[in-house]
Amino acid sequence: MIYKLVLIEWEDSQLGFQGWKFINEQPKDIPNFISVGFLVHEDEKCKILYPHIKDTEDLEQLSGSGDIKIPNSAILKLTELSVT
């Protein structure tokens, strides 16, 4: 496989309650997530993971499913995993 397998711990934005509420009842926590996948792209803004990649030697036929784009500013930790 030509891509690194990684585990990324990241924090996300959270949409608040839709409707009227008291400001002092606003929850202060930020949801954290863990995503595992093949790192197919990274640049100064983001990383893109695919958890599912069709195993092929022909790079023109390489396809994947379930991609996620994570902004670098949201990443708490990135761990490279070994593929056996």
N, CA, C and O atoms as CSV, one atom per row, in Angstrom:
chain,resi,resn,atom,element,x,y,z
A,1,MET,N,N,0.863,-1.189,0.000
A,1,MET,CA,C,0.000,0.000,0.000
A,1,MET,C,C,0.892,1.229,0.000
A,1,MET,O,O,1.937,1.250,0.651
A,2,ILE,N,N,0.481,2.239,-0.724
A,2,ILE,CA,C,1.312,3.426,-0.895
A,2,ILE,C,C,1.001,4.530,0.111
A,2,ILE,O,O,1.713,5.533,0.160
A,3,TYR,N,N,-0.036,4.365,0.903
A,3,TYR,CA,C,-0.423,5.399,1.858
A,3,TYR,C,C,-0.166,4.949,3.285
A,3,TYR,O,O,-0.238,3.760,3.595
A,4,LYS,N,N,0.138,5.923,4.164
A,4,LYS,CA,C,0.320,5.633,5.585
A,4,LYS,C,C,-1.049,5.414,6.230
A,4,LYS,O,O,-2.016,6.105,5.910
A,5,LEU,N,N,-1.116,4.443,7.140
A,5,LEU,CA,C,-2.302,4.226,7.953
A,5,LEU,C,C,-2.113,5.035,9.229
A,5,LEU,O,O,-1.104,4.879,9.917
A,6,VAL,N,N,-3.077,5.903,9.553
A,6,VAL,CA,C,-2.930,6.794,10.702
A,6,VAL,C,C,-4.188,6.800,11.568
A,6,VAL,O,O,-5.284,6.464,11.120
A,7,LEU,N,N,-3.990,7.188,12.805
A,7,LEU,CA,C,-5.076,7.446,13.751
A,7,LEU,C,C,-4.973,8.919,14.096
A,7,LEU,O,O,-3.921,9.386,14.531
A,8,ILE,N,N,-6.061,9.654,13.904
A,8,ILE,CA,C,-6.071,11.085,14.207
A,8,ILE,C,C,-7.103,11.357,15.295
A,8,ILE,O,O,-8.270,10.981,15.181
A,9,GLU,N,N,-6.641,12.018,16.349
A,9,GLU,CA,C,-7.540,12.498,17.398
A,9,GLU,C,C,-7.780,13.975,17.099
A,9,GLU,O,O,-6.837,14.747,16.925
A,10,TRP,N,N,-9.060,14.358,17.041
A,10,TRP,CA,C,-9.385,15.726,16.652
A,10,TRP,C,C,-10.622,16.223,17.354
A,10,TRP,O,O,-11.441,15.446,17.844
A,11,GLU,N,N,-10.743,17.557,17.393
A,11,GLU,CA,C,-11.918,18.168,18.012
A,11,GLU,C,C,-12.764,18.823,16.940
A,11,GLU,O,O,-12.255,19.340,15.946
A,12,ASP,N,N,-14.058,18.790,17.164
A,12,ASP,CA,C,-15.015,19.245,16.162
A,12,ASP,C,C,-15.795,20.437,16.682
A,12,ASP,O,O,-15.805,20.719,17.880
A,13,SER,N,N,-16.441,21.123,15.774
A,13,SER,CA,C,-17.394,22.169,16.148
A,13,SER,C,C,-18.701,21.490,16.542
A,13,SER,O,O,-18.936,20.330,16.204
A,14,GLN,N,N,-19.529,22.206,17.243
A,14,GLN,CA,C,-20.790,21.618,17.678
A,14,GLN,C,C,-21.901,22.634,17.497
A,14,GLN,O,O,-21.809,23.769,17.964
A,15,LEU,N,N,-22.948,22.213,16.814
A,15,LEU,CA,C,-24.114,23.060,16.642
A,15,LEU,C,C,-24.906,23.058,17.940
A,15,LEU,O,O,-25.172,21.998,18.508
A,16,GLY,N,N,-25.276,24.217,18.399
A,16,GLY,CA,C,-26.023,24.330,19.641
A,16,GLY,C,C,-27.498,24.003,19.471
A,16,GLY,O,O,-27.964,23.724,18.366
A,17,PHE,N,N,-28.210,24.041,20.562
A,17,PHE,CA,C,-29.645,23.815,20.593
A,17,PHE,C,C,-30.328,24.836,19.693
A,17,PHE,O,O,-30.019,26.026,19.757
A,18,GLN,N,N,-31.243,24.383,18.867
A,18,GLN,CA,C,-31.946,25.282,17.949
A,18,GLN,C,C,-33.234,25.753,18.603
A,18,GLN,O,O,-34.212,25.008,18.674
A,19,GLY,N,N,-33.233,26.948,19.065
A,19,GLY,CA,C,-34.389,27.532,19.734
A,19,GLY,C,C,-33.920,28.462,20.845
A,19,GLY,O,O,-32.728,28.742,20.970
A,20,TRP,N,N,-34.851,28.931,21.638
A,20,TRP,CA,C,-34.520,29.850,22.725
A,20,TRP,C,C,-34.036,29.081,23.940
A,20,TRP,O,O,-34.583,28.035,24.290
A,21,LYS,N,N,-32.996,29.615,24.581
A,21,LYS,CA,C,-32.492,29.039,25.820
A,21,LYS,C,C,-31.730,30.122,26.580
A,21,LYS,O,O,-31.369,31.155,26.016
A,22,PHE,N,N,-31.493,29.873,27.854
A,22,PHE,CA,C,-30.709,30.802,28.657
A,22,PHE,C,C,-29.234,30.643,28.320
A,22,PHE,O,O,-28.731,29.523,28.227
A,23,ILE,N,N,-28.551,31.750,28.140
A,23,ILE,CA,C,-27.140,31.749,27.756
A,23,ILE,C,C,-26.289,30.985,28.773
A,23,ILE,O,O,-25.350,30.291,28.382
A,24,ASN,N,N,-26.593,31.097,30.061
A,24,ASN,CA,C,-25.783,30.432,31.086
A,24,ASN,C,C,-25.975,28.915,31.092
A,24,ASN,O,O,-25.284,28.222,31.839
A,25,GLU,N,N,-26.886,28.382,30.289
A,25,GLU,CA,C,-27.083,26.938,30.190
A,25,GLU,C,C,-26.305,26.330,29.019
A,25,GLU,O,O,-26.433,25.138,28.738
A,26,GLN,N,N,-25.505,27.146,28.340
A,26,GLN,CA,C,-24.721,26.688,27.189
A,26,GLN,C,C,-23.643,25.696,27.646
A,26,GLN,O,O,-22.830,26.042,28.504
A,27,PRO,N,N,-23.613,24.459,27.091
A,27,PRO,CA,C,-22.549,23.522,27.446
A,27,PRO,C,C,-21.200,24.042,26.939
A,27,PRO,O,O,-21.121,24.625,25.858
A,28,LYS,N,N,-20.149,23.828,27.721
A,28,LYS,CA,C,-18.833,24.370,27.393
A,28,LYS,C,C,-17.889,23.328,26.782
A,28,LYS,O,O,-16.793,23.676,26.344
A,29,ASP,N,N,-18.298,22.066,26.748
A,29,ASP,CA,C,-17.398,21.034,26.241
A,29,ASP,C,C,-17.350,21.045,24.714
A,29,ASP,O,O,-18.292,21.484,24.055
A,30,ILE,N,N,-16.242,20.556,24.166
A,30,ILE,CA,C,-16.047,20.433,22.727
A,30,ILE,C,C,-15.941,18.945,22.422
A,30,ILE,O,O,-15.151,18.253,23.063
A,31,PRO,N,N,-16.710,18.429,21.463
A,31,PRO,CA,C,-16.651,17.001,21.174
A,31,PRO,C,C,-15.322,16.609,20.523
A,31,PRO,O,O,-14.849,17.270,19.599
A,32,ASN,N,N,-14.733,15.525,21.021
A,32,ASN,CA,C,-13.506,14.974,20.454
A,32,ASN,C,C,-13.825,13.682,19.719
A,32,ASN,O,O,-14.720,12.936,20.116
A,33,PHE,N,N,-13.089,13.424,18.647
A,33,PHE,CA,C,-13.305,12.241,17.834
A,33,PHE,C,C,-11.986,11.559,17.541
A,33,PHE,O,O,-10.919,12.162,17.661
A,34,ILE,N,N,-12.065,10.301,17.156
A,34,ILE,CA,C,-10.911,9.531,16.704
A,34,ILE,C,C,-11.271,8.948,15.349
A,34,ILE,O,O,-12.309,8.304,15.197
A,35,SER,N,N,-10.409,9.177,14.365
A,35,SER,CA,C,-10.611,8.632,13.024
A,35,SER,C,C,-9.374,7.841,12.626
A,35,SER,O,O,-8.248,8.247,12.911
A,36,VAL,N,N,-9.595,6.705,11.962
A,36,VAL,CA,C,-8.502,5.863,11.470
A,36,VAL,C,C,-8.694,5.683,9.974
A,36,VAL,O,O,-9.804,5.423,9.509
A,37,GLY,N,N,-7.606,5.822,9.222
A,37,GLY,CA,C,-7.703,5.624,7.788
A,37,GLY,C,C,-6.367,5.817,7.110
A,37,GLY,O,O,-5.351,6.081,7.753
A,38,PHE,N,N,-6.388,5.681,5.789
A,38,PHE,CA,C,-5.190,5.885,4.986
A,38,PHE,C,C,-5.079,7.367,4.653
A,38,PHE,O,O,-6.021,7.965,4.134
A,39,LEU,N,N,-3.933,7.955,4.952
A,39,LEU,CA,C,-3.689,9.371,4.722
A,39,LEU,C,C,-3.365,9.572,3.243
A,39,LEU,O,O,-2.241,9.319,2.810
A,40,VAL,N,N,-4.353,10.026,2.470
A,40,VAL,CA,C,-4.189,10.149,1.019
A,40,VAL,C,C,-3.795,11.567,0.589
A,40,VAL,O,O,-3.374,11.784,-0.547
A,41,HIS,N,N,-3.936,12.529,1.509
A,41,HIS,CA,C,-3.580,13.905,1.184
A,41,HIS,C,C,-3.280,14.657,2.467
A,41,HIS,O,O,-3.953,14.479,3.482
A,42,GLU,N,N,-2.252,15.507,2.405
A,42,GLU,CA,C,-2.006,16.445,3.502
A,42,GLU,C,C,-1.336,17.683,2.938
A,42,GLU,O,O,-0.471,17.597,2.067
A,43,ASP,N,N,-1.748,18.835,3.446
A,43,ASP,CA,C,-1.134,20.100,3.073
A,43,ASP,C,C,-1.182,21.020,4.278
A,43,ASP,O,O,-1.434,20.568,5.395
A,44,GLU,N,N,-0.941,22.317,4.063
A,44,GLU,CA,C,-0.875,23.252,5.195
A,44,GLU,C,C,-2.242,23.501,5.828
A,44,GLU,O,O,-2.312,24.052,6.926
A,45,LYS,N,N,-3.334,23.108,5.160
A,45,LYS,CA,C,-4.676,23.358,5.691
A,45,LYS,C,C,-5.360,22.127,6.284
A,45,LYS,O,O,-6.093,22.245,7.265
A,46,CYS,N,N,-5.128,20.941,5.698
A,46,CYS,CA,C,-5.920,19.785,6.120
A,46,CYS,C,C,-5.226,18.462,5.830
A,46,CYS,O,O,-4.183,18.407,5.179
A,47,LYS,N,N,-5.841,17.404,6.333
A,47,LYS,CA,C,-5.474,16.026,6.024
A,47,LYS,C,C,-6.739,15.312,5.570
A,47,LYS,O,O,-7.823,15.572,6.094
A,48,ILE,N,N,-6.607,14.410,4.593
A,48,ILE,CA,C,-7.748,13.642,4.109
A,48,ILE,C,C,-7.469,12.164,4.329
A,48,ILE,O,O,-6.437,11.641,3.909
A,49,LEU,N,N,-8.416,11.497,5.002
A,49,LEU,CA,C,-8.310,10.064,5.296
A,49,LEU,C,C,-9.379,9.294,4.539
A,49,LEU,O,O,-10.488,9.787,4.333
A,50,TYR,N,N,-9.035,8.092,4.131
A,50,TYR,CA,C,-9.994,7.132,3.584
A,50,TYR,C,C,-9.894,5.859,4.423
A,50,TYR,O,O,-8.817,5.264,4.481
A,51,PRO,N,N,-10.971,5.419,5.075
A,51,PRO,CA,C,-10.917,4.168,5.825
A,51,PRO,C,C,-11.004,2.946,4.922
A,51,PRO,O,O,-10.618,1.848,5.322
A,52,HIS,N,N,-11.509,3.131,3.705
A,52,HIS,CA,C,-11.697,2.012,2.777
A,52,HIS,C,C,-11.053,2.359,1.441
A,52,HIS,O,O,-11.428,3.340,0.799
A,53,ILE,N,N,-10.072,1.542,1.021
A,53,ILE,CA,C,-9.414,1.730,-0.271
A,53,ILE,C,C,-9.403,0.400,-0.997
A,53,ILE,O,O,-9.079,-0.637,-0.417
A,54,LYS,N,N,-9.764,0.439,-2.279
A,54,LYS,CA,C,-9.712,-0.758,-3.114
A,54,LYS,C,C,-8.249,-1.111,-3.351
A,54,LYS,O,O,-7.488,-0.287,-3.859
A,55,ASP,N,N,-7.850,-2.320,-2.988
A,55,ASP,CA,C,-6.469,-2.771,-3.114
A,55,ASP,C,C,-6.183,-3.117,-4.570
A,55,ASP,O,O,-6.717,-4.091,-5.102
A,56,THR,N,N,-5.346,-2.322,-5.204
A,56,THR,CA,C,-5.017,-2.541,-6.608
A,56,THR,C,C,-3.606,-2.052,-6.875
A,56,THR,O,O,-3.135,-1.121,-6.221
A,57,GLU,N,N,-2.940,-2.664,-7.814
A,57,GLU,CA,C,-1.607,-2.224,-8.225
A,57,GLU,C,C,-1.694,-1.090,-9.242
A,57,GLU,O,O,-0.739,-0.331,-9.405
A,58,ASP,N,N,-2.820,-0.971,-9.919
A,58,ASP,CA,C,-3.016,0.050,-10.941
A,58,ASP,C,C,-3.495,1.342,-10.278
A,58,ASP,O,O,-4.661,1.449,-9.898
A,59,LEU,N,N,-2.604,2.316,-10.141
A,59,LEU,CA,C,-2.953,3.559,-9.453
A,59,LEU,C,C,-4.044,4.345,-10.170
A,59,LEU,O,O,-4.735,5.150,-9.546
A,60,GLU,N,N,-4.209,4.123,-11.469
A,60,GLU,CA,C,-5.295,4.783,-12.203
A,60,GLU,C,C,-6.658,4.248,-11.773
A,60,GLU,O,O,-7.664,4.940,-11.933
A,61,GLN,N,N,-6.710,3.038,-11.234
A,61,GLN,CA,C,-7.959,2.410,-10.795
A,61,GLN,C,C,-8.173,2.516,-9.285
A,61,GLN,O,O,-9.153,1.986,-8.762
A,62,LEU,N,N,-7.265,3.195,-8.581
A,62,LEU,CA,C,-7.365,3.311,-7.126
A,62,LEU,C,C,-8.614,4.104,-6.750
A,62,LEU,O,O,-8.824,5.209,-7.251
A,63,SER,N,N,-9.434,3.547,-5.878
A,63,SER,CA,C,-10.636,4.243,-5.430
A,63,SER,C,C,-10.824,3.998,-3.943
A,63,SER,O,O,-10.276,3.048,-3.385
A,64,GLY,N,N,-11.609,4.869,-3.304
A,64,GLY,CA,C,-11.841,4.753,-1.875
A,64,GLY,C,C,-13.246,5.197,-1.516
A,64,GLY,O,O,-13.973,5.746,-2.343
A,65,SER,N,N,-13.614,4.950,-0.263
A,65,SER,CA,C,-14.954,5.288,0.220
A,65,SER,C,C,-14.870,5.752,1.668
A,65,SER,O,O,-14.026,5.282,2.430
A,66,GLY,N,N,-15.742,6.666,2.038
A,66,GLY,CA,C,-15.849,7.105,3.426
A,66,GLY,C,C,-14.833,8.160,3.818
A,66,GLY,O,O,-14.438,8.225,4.982
A,67,ASP,N,N,-14.397,8.994,2.869
A,67,ASP,CA,C,-13.348,9.964,3.158
A,67,ASP,C,C,-13.789,11.026,4.157
A,67,ASP,O,O,-14.972,11.343,4.280
A,68,ILE,N,N,-12.805,11.561,4.864
A,68,ILE,CA,C,-13.040,12.672,5.784
A,68,ILE,C,C,-11.887,13.653,5.641
A,68,ILE,O,O,-10.723,13.259,5.571
A,69,LYS,N,N,-12.226,14.931,5.597
A,69,LYS,CA,C,-11.229,16.004,5.537
A,69,LYS,C,C,-11.203,16.670,6.910
A,69,LYS,O,O,-12.218,17.184,7.379
A,70,ILE,N,N,-10.028,16.656,7.550
A,70,ILE,CA,C,-9.888,17.221,8.895
A,70,ILE,C,C,-8.960,18.430,8.827
A,70,ILE,O,O,-7.813,18.296,8.401
A,71,PRO,N,N,-9.431,19.604,9.237
A,71,PRO,CA,C,-8.553,20.770,9.256
A,71,PRO,C,C,-7.389,20.544,10.234
A,71,PRO,O,O,-7.583,19.995,11.318
A,72,ASN,N,N,-6.198,20.964,9.847
A,72,ASN,CA,C,-5.038,20.805,10.728
A,72,ASN,C,C,-5.236,21.507,12.066
A,72,ASN,O,O,-4.712,21.059,13.086
A,73,SER,N,N,-5.984,22.600,12.069
A,73,SER,CA,C,-6.221,23.342,13.310
A,73,SER,C,C,-7.045,22.550,14.313
A,73,SER,O,O,-7.038,22.873,15.501
A,74,ALA,N,N,-7.760,21.512,13.861
A,74,ALA,CA,C,-8.590,20.697,14.753
A,74,ALA,C,C,-7.862,19.459,15.264
A,74,ALA,O,O,-8.358,18.781,16.163
A,75,ILE,N,N,-6.693,19.155,14.702
A,75,ILE,CA,C,-5.985,17.916,15.059
A,75,ILE,C,C,-5.258,18.076,16.388
A,75,ILE,O,O,-4.455,18.989,16.577
A,76,LEU,N,N,-5.566,17.162,17.298
A,76,LEU,CA,C,-4.912,17.134,18.606
A,76,LEU,C,C,-3.685,16.232,18.597
A,76,LEU,O,O,-2.677,16.532,19.238
A,77,LYS,N,N,-3.779,15.109,17.853
A,77,LYS,CA,C,-2.687,14.142,17.834
A,77,LYS,C,C,-2.825,13.264,16.599
A,77,LYS,O,O,-3.932,12.880,16.222
A,78,LEU,N,N,-1.687,12.946,15.965
A,78,LEU,CA,C,-1.658,12.046,14.827
A,78,LEU,C,C,-0.672,10.924,15.142
A,78,LEU,O,O,0.481,11.185,15.488
A,79,THR,N,N,-1.124,9.681,15.022
A,79,THR,CA,C,-0.284,8.524,15.293
A,79,THR,C,C,-0.226,7.659,14.042
A,79,THR,O,O,-1.262,7.264,13.509
A,80,GLU,N,N,0.977,7.367,13.575
A,80,GLU,CA,C,1.115,6.465,12.429
A,80,GLU,C,C,1.006,5.026,12.924
A,80,GLU,O,O,1.655,4.653,13.902
A,81,LEU,N,N,0.187,4.216,12.251
A,81,LEU,CA,C,-0.031,2.831,12.628
A,81,LEU,C,C,0.734,1.933,11.671
A,81,LEU,O,O,0.995,2.309,10.528
A,82,SER,N,N,1.091,0.747,12.141
A,82,SER,CA,C,1.808,-0.182,11.248
A,82,SER,C,C,0.811,-1.099,10.563
A,82,SER,O,O,-0.191,-1.503,11.153
A,83,VAL,N,N,1.100,-1.419,9.317
A,83,VAL,CA,C,0.278,-2.324,8.527
A,83,VAL,C,C,1.053,-3.633,8.411
A,83,VAL,O,O,2.188,-3.654,7.936
A,84,THR,N,N,0.426,-4.726,8.853
A,84,THR,CA,C,1.121,-6.017,8.776
A,84,THR,C,C,0.501,-6.912,7.750
A,84,THR,O,O,0.961,-8.037,7.553
